[in-house]
């Protein structure tokens, strides 16, 4: 068993819904509801799910860009949720983030050099020459040229911008990188280049990734283990091979069935998802998925299934296996 | 330490064409193409130069009274380009010196309201919650008064003088800037690069001054230019009502009100200060509109 780098326990993030003249709390959106998982050193954990299932929120809560409502996040044995603001700021040196939209995540008024230099400035690299040298090195590492340093973000293509975003995350030599849909805003042809880059960087710098995506194909390509989220809850988590070969949860099955096969002659027996994602402000009682599940039983409508180890290192939250 | 898989990605660009086009430079380029904006800028520059070199341009001082009939209320001539007023003073000289007062009031009042408005607006927008409520309600209260009435009230309290008129104009413009920058900060705050800055581990102050501010400043420049125009009009209005500049000072609004009595006898005493106001205001407005077109983020890409 390899070393655990990050351990998330019963993490919750509820957003209050306010209404009325006085802005009273009238309800809450359970964006992340009781999520627990761990990440081993050097591995890639993929988090997948439909839009609005809380995967991005999970990523942000892990870094405390959003304050968690409940639960703990242990990074190298230290509980991040209990750190003071200033200590957390320092801790961000070790945990960095790559954002989804490379057109929005870079400050349009800063040059690439300034964008990449800032992480070093705020984490105490005082020597200007050293900072400049490291910026140029990093540009080469992510496959850009050092003379790109003087340019502004709008002079780059989407793929190049995302390389800049990755370079920024790498500047402080972090241990963990949370990649929040890093390729979903890119052209398909560019996606694989960026994914390859991420894999190469992982080997070179011994990085650990939490890779958030809605595309199971992309996640399969890069992940060692995959967690599937539905309506703020983790419904299944296991090694990537197991998940793709023998999915347990009906939702995972439906997700896998929805991956298009690039061959028009193949007749698929599709178990496609019916209906829409229920509102996370008012999730169904019991198992959140029961409204769309093809194997729904009576118990699913009343009792919420726990995430349990059904096979070795294969966890799922489904009553089908609780006997 | 280059990675082999990424080599094919590198776009071969000759370093020769490596030129950093900053967003400001780009804005300047598009501003230059806008003819009306350039005309406006020239008008503004003309009045600025007029104000700076007034003592060299004006043939007389501001209060050289010549109370003989041959000098009083004279029509424009080669001796008195813009004619003379009821005290026999050269209107041309007074209009030239008047540009000093109007521009001075315009710039200072606007700078004052920008500084205070921005400070309040940034705090309100960035920290939100009750701070925002308090500051926003303060803006609402200021905006609830018709601005010129509020200015009159402030001058009435402080006593009529040019300086107090300037303060009054600065105060009535505070909510305009405050609201503008607050809304900018609110929208910039939602941008992903602010989230990214936080994720990188920057302190609030750094995010505010290095990331939020530079991205909020463009509309302030536009609004500021346009506000100078209104400030000049407001100063003239206060002067006209006798609440601004005092007697011998050649403030344009004051000159208008003095000329009122001789409207039929000597229309030039009214016409030239009025023309000066119109031209300056037009200049600033054209320039401001041009700046808006050049700096508007929606025009990019």
Interface residues (C-beta under 8 A of the other chain):
Chain A: X60 X63 X65 X89 X90 X91 X92 X93 X96 X97 X99 X100 X101 X104 X105 X106 X107 X108 X109 X110 X111 X118 X119 X122 X123 X137 X140 X141 X142 X143 X144 X145 X147 X150 X151 X152 X154 X155 X159 X160 X163 X165 X168 X172 X193 X196 X197 X200 X201 X204
Chain B: X1 X2 X3 X5 X6 X7 X9 X10 X11 X13 X15 X18 X20 X21 X22 X23 X191 X192 X193 X195 X196 X197 X198 X199 X200 X201 X202 X203 X206 X210 X211 X214 X215 X300 X301
